[in-house]
Amino acid sequence: MFVREAGLLQGRAGPAVALTALGAPRAAVTAQAARLAWHGIHDSGKLLIPGAHMLRFSADPATGAADVLPALHAAPTDAPVSLLSLLASD
């Protein structure tokens, strides 16, 4: 699967969370989550994630670093994940 961005809605985090929600084998979920590392950029001791279209770094919950965390959180557990709970704002 070709994925250019890291985001939940249009990037690598989406398939990782979707595979978890669909009950895919743990190895498939872990492989997708591990590929999120391809998008990380280290700068001055910080981990940055490019946002939509990779034009700038983003912490946006739909396109940037904020949505990478739920994907990483969901990957190593066997607990069911609801996509709606990941998109809901507090």
GROMACS elastic network, one bead per residue, 0.5 to 0.9 nm:
[ bonds ]
;  ai    aj funct       b0    kb
    2    12     6  0.89485   500
    3     6     6  0.78181   500
    3    10     6  0.80730   500
    3    11     6  0.57888   500
    3    12     6  0.58965   500
    4    10     6  0.85841   500
    4    11     6  0.64783   500
    4    12     6  0.75754   500
    4    39     6  0.87340   500
    4    53     6  0.83857   500
    4    54     6  0.87121   500
    5    10     6  0.68382   500
    5    12     6  0.62195   500
    5    13     6  0.86726   500
    5    39     6  0.72604   500
    5    50     6  0.76091   500
    5    51     6  0.74360   500
    5    52     6  0.69234   500
    5    53     6  0.70476   500
    5    54     6  0.69994   500
    5    63     6  0.81955   500
    5    64     6  0.88902   500
    6     9     6  0.89541   500
    6    10     6  0.75876   500
    6    13     6  0.57844   500
    6    14     6  0.82939   500
    6    36     6  0.64706   500
    6    38     6  0.86656   500
    6    39     6  0.61094   500
    6    40     6  0.86529   500
    6    49     6  0.73299   500
    6    50     6  0.72967   500
    6    51     6  0.74062   500
    6    52     6  0.83383   500
    6    63     6  0.71368   500
    6    64     6  0.68511   500
    6    65     6  0.79468   500
    6    67     6  0.83665   500
    6    68     6  0.69558   500
    7    10     6  0.56176   500
    7    12     6  0.60814   500
    7    13     6  0.54441   500
    7    14     6  0.67633   500
    7    49     6  0.89346   500
    7    50     6  0.86864   500
    7    51     6  0.70665   500
    7    52     6  0.73981   500
    7    60     6  0.89353   500
    7    61     6  0.82261   500
    7    62     6  0.61071   500
    7    64     6  0.54211   500
    7    65     6  0.74598   500
    7    66     6  0.85485   500
    7    67     6  0.60875   500
    7    68     6  0.65580   500
    8    11     6  0.55790   500
    8    12     6  0.67619   500
    8    15     6  0.79258   500
    8    16     6  0.87263   500
    8    17     6  0.80098   500
    8    61     6  0.79393   500
    8    62     6  0.56968   500
    8    63     6  0.62206   500
    8    64     6  0.79795   500
    8    66     6  0.89688   500
    8    67     6  0.54692   500
    8    68     6  0.68871   500
    8    70     6  0.88464   500
    8    71     6  0.78782   500
    9    12     6  0.86450   500
    9    13     6  0.77208   500
    9    14     6  0.57353   500
    9    62     6  0.59307   500
    9    63     6  0.67440   500
    9    67     6  0.86943   500
   10    13     6  0.81625   500
   10    14     6  0.67498   500
   10    52     6  0.83291   500
   10    62     6  0.83820   500
   10    63     6  0.73734   500
   11    14     6  0.58292   500
   11    15     6  0.76266   500
   11    52     6  0.88075   500
   11    63     6  0.77211   500
   12    15     6  0.58654   500
   12    16     6  0.66852   500
   12    32     6  0.70889   500
   12    33     6  0.78394   500
   12    35     6  0.75242   500
   12    36     6  0.63300   500
   12    39     6  0.88579   500
   12    68     6  0.83626   500
   12    71     6  0.88771   500
   13    16     6  0.52067   500
   13    17     6  0.62739   500
   13    18     6  0.85695   500
   13    32     6  0.78082   500
   13    33     6  0.71443   500
   13    36     6  0.70233   500
   13    67     6  0.68642   500
   13    68     6  0.55874   500
   13    69     6  0.85423   500
   13    70     6  0.81186   500
   13    71     6  0.53843   500
   13    72     6  0.80605   500
   14    17     6  0.53270   500
   14    18     6  0.59879   500
   14    19     6  0.84966   500
   14    67     6  0.86449   500
   14    68     6  0.87716   500
   14    71     6  0.74354   500
   15    19     6  0.58524   500
   15    20     6  0.84298   500
   15    29     6  0.82480   500
   15    32     6  0.70488   500
   15    33     6  0.87589   500
   15    71     6  0.87175   500
   16    19     6  0.53767   500
   16    20     6  0.64366   500
   16    21     6  0.88348   500
   16    28     6  0.83229   500
   16    29     6  0.55119   500
   16    30     6  0.77609   500
   16    31     6  0.83331   500
   16    32     6  0.52206   500
   16    33     6  0.57070   500
   16    71     6  0.59044   500
   16    72     6  0.80942   500
   16    74     6  0.80998   500
   16    75     6  0.69045   500
   17    20     6  0.51230   500
   17    21     6  0.62025   500
   17    22     6  0.86404   500
   17    29     6  0.78227   500
   17    32     6  0.89724   500
   17    33     6  0.86103   500
   17    70     6  0.76754   500
   17    71     6  0.52405   500
   17    72     6  0.84077   500
   17    74     6  0.65170   500
   17    75     6  0.71891   500
   17    81     6  0.74540   500
   17    82     6  0.86997   500
   17    83     6  0.73867   500
   18    21     6  0.50023   500
   18    22     6  0.60603   500
   18    23     6  0.85755   500
   18    24     6  0.86665   500
   18    29     6  0.87942   500
   18    81     6  0.84677   500
   18    82     6  0.88825   500
   18    83     6  0.74001   500
   19    22     6  0.51078   500
   19    23     6  0.62200   500
   19    24     6  0.51444   500
   19    25     6  0.80973   500
   19    26     6  0.88474   500
   19    28     6  0.75450   500
   19    29     6  0.59091   500
   19    32     6  0.87231   500
   19    75     6  0.88091   500
   20    23     6  0.52264   500
   20    24     6  0.59118   500
   20    25     6  0.82027   500
   20    26     6  0.78839   500
   20    28     6  0.89299   500
   20    29     6  0.62063   500
   20    71     6  0.88327   500
   20    74     6  0.67842   500
   20    75     6  0.65436   500
   20    77     6  0.87408   500
   20    78     6  0.80773   500
   20    79     6  0.85013   500
   20    80     6  0.69986   500
   20    81     6  0.65946   500
   21    24     6  0.77290   500
   21    74     6  0.87777   500
   21    79     6  0.88856   500
   21    80     6  0.58554   500
   21    81     6  0.50325   500
   21    82     6  0.63363   500
   21    83     6  0.72701   500
   22    80     6  0.84501   500
   22    81     6  0.86957   500
   23    26     6  0.82048   500
   23    78     6  0.86219   500
   23    80     6  0.76884   500
   24    27     6  0.82925   500
   24    28     6  0.66423   500
   24    29     6  0.67889   500
   25    28     6  0.55071   500
   25    29     6  0.66632   500
   25    30     6  0.88243   500
   26    29     6  0.51698   500
   26    30     6  0.60352   500
   26    31     6  0.85122   500
   26    75     6  0.77047   500
   26    76     6  0.77385   500
   26    77     6  0.86921   500
   26    78     6  0.80898   500
   27    30     6  0.51092   500
   27    31     6  0.60520   500
   27    32     6  0.87141   500
   28    31     6  0.51539   500
   28    32     6  0.64089   500
   28    33     6  0.87324   500
   29    32     6  0.52758   500
   29    33     6  0.62269   500
   29    34     6  0.85913   500
   29    74     6  0.88558   500
   29    75     6  0.57886   500
   29    76     6  0.80870   500
   30    33     6  0.50493   500
   30    34     6  0.59875   500
   30    35     6  0.86072   500
   30    72     6  0.87749   500
   30    75     6  0.58296   500
   30    76     6  0.68472   500
   31    34     6  0.51256   500
   31    35     6  0.63576   500
   32    35     6  0.51991   500
   32    36     6  0.69196   500
   32    75     6  0.85277   500
   33    36     6  0.53946   500
   33    37     6  0.78378   500
   33    68     6  0.88226   500
   33    71     6  0.67216   500
   33    72     6  0.59651   500
   33    75     6  0.63979   500
   33    76     6  0.88663   500
   34    37     6  0.58812   500
   34    38     6  0.81272   500
   34    72     6  0.84451   500
   35    38     6  0.55380   500
   35    39     6  0.78205   500
   36    39     6  0.56313   500
   36    40     6  0.71457   500
   36    68     6  0.75647   500
   36    71     6  0.89409   500
   36    72     6  0.84553   500
   37    40     6  0.52900   500
   37    41     6  0.85888   500
   38    41     6  0.83188   500
   39    48     6  0.84794   500
   39    49     6  0.62098   500
   39    50     6  0.70972   500
   40    47     6  0.61959   500
   40    48     6  0.57219   500
   40    49     6  0.51543   500
   40    50     6  0.75941   500
   41    46     6  0.81127   500
   41    47     6  0.57104   500
   41    48     6  0.51025   500
   41    49     6  0.63610   500
   41    50     6  0.80307   500
   42    45     6  0.63994   500
   42    46     6  0.55893   500
   42    48     6  0.62162   500
   42    49     6  0.89960   500
   43    46     6  0.52550   500
   43    47     6  0.65408   500
   43    48     6  0.72298   500
   44    47     6  0.85246   500
   48    57     6  0.63209   500
   48    58     6  0.78280   500
   48    59     6  0.87790   500
   48    64     6  0.89634   500
   48    65     6  0.72203   500
   49    54     6  0.86705   500
   49    56     6  0.85945   500
   49    57     6  0.56026   500
   49    58     6  0.63511   500
   49    59     6  0.77052   500
   49    64     6  0.59911   500
   49    65     6  0.52187   500
   49    68     6  0.84314   500
   50    53     6  0.79675   500
   50    55     6  0.69697   500
   50    56     6  0.56246   500
   50    58     6  0.57899   500
   50    59     6  0.86703   500
   50    63     6  0.82586   500
   50    64     6  0.61800   500
   50    65     6  0.75601   500
   51    54     6  0.52053   500
   51    55     6  0.66999   500
   51    56     6  0.58100   500
   51    57     6  0.52747   500
   51    59     6  0.75309   500
   51    60     6  0.74852   500
   51    62     6  0.88088   500
   51    63     6  0.51803   500
   51    65     6  0.75596   500
   52    55     6  0.67303   500
   52    56     6  0.77128   500
   52    57     6  0.86491   500
   52    58     6  0.79724   500
   52    62     6  0.88402   500
   52    63     6  0.54726   500
   52    64     6  0.71282   500
   53    56     6  0.81297   500
   54    57     6  0.73657   500
   57    64     6  0.71446   500
   57    65     6  0.81912   500
   58    61     6  0.86855   500
   58    63     6  0.71052   500
   58    65     6  0.61198   500
   58    66     6  0.81120   500
   59    62     6  0.85780   500
   59    63     6  0.75751   500
   59    66     6  0.50929   500
   59    67     6  0.80074   500
   60    63     6  0.55305   500
   60    65     6  0.66981   500
   60    66     6  0.58481   500
   60    67     6  0.74801   500
   61    64     6  0.61521   500
   61    65     6  0.72001   500
   61    67     6  0.50661   500
   61    68     6  0.85804   500
   61    87     6  0.79132   500
   62    65     6  0.86879   500
   62    66     6  0.74512   500
   62    67     6  0.60079   500
   62    87     6  0.79725   500
   63    66     6  0.78139   500
   63    67     6  0.67862   500
   63    68     6  0.87112   500
   64    67     6  0.60228   500
   64    68     6  0.70013   500
   65    68     6  0.51506   500
   65    69     6  0.68606   500
   66    69     6  0.58704   500
   66    70     6  0.76603   500
   67    70     6  0.57342   500
   67    71     6  0.68198   500
   67    86     6  0.81965   500
   67    87     6  0.88586   500
   68    71     6  0.52648   500
   68    72     6  0.63246   500
   68    73     6  0.86602   500
   69    72     6  0.50878   500
   69    73     6  0.60121   500
   69    74     6  0.85380   500
   70    74     6  0.59522   500
   70    75     6  0.84884   500
   70    86     6  0.69139   500
   71    74     6  0.52037   500
   71    75     6  0.61374   500
   72    75     6  0.53303   500
   72    76     6  0.73215   500
   73    76     6  0.66664   500
   73    77     6  0.74367   500
   74    77     6  0.58079   500
   74    78     6  0.80141   500
   74    79     6  0.76719   500
   74    80     6  0.82560   500
   74    81     6  0.67709   500
   75    78     6  0.79601   500
   77    80     6  0.83328   500
   78    81     6  0.89404   500
   81    84     6  0.88024   500
   81    85     6  0.77513   500
   81    86     6  0.81646   500
   82    85     6  0.52624   500
   82    86     6  0.66975   500
   83    86     6  0.52129   500
   83    87     6  0.64755   500
   83    88     6  0.87808   500
   84    87     6  0.51159   500
   84    88     6  0.60404   500
   85    88     6  0.51879   500
   85    89     6  0.83954   500
   86    89     6  0.81616   500
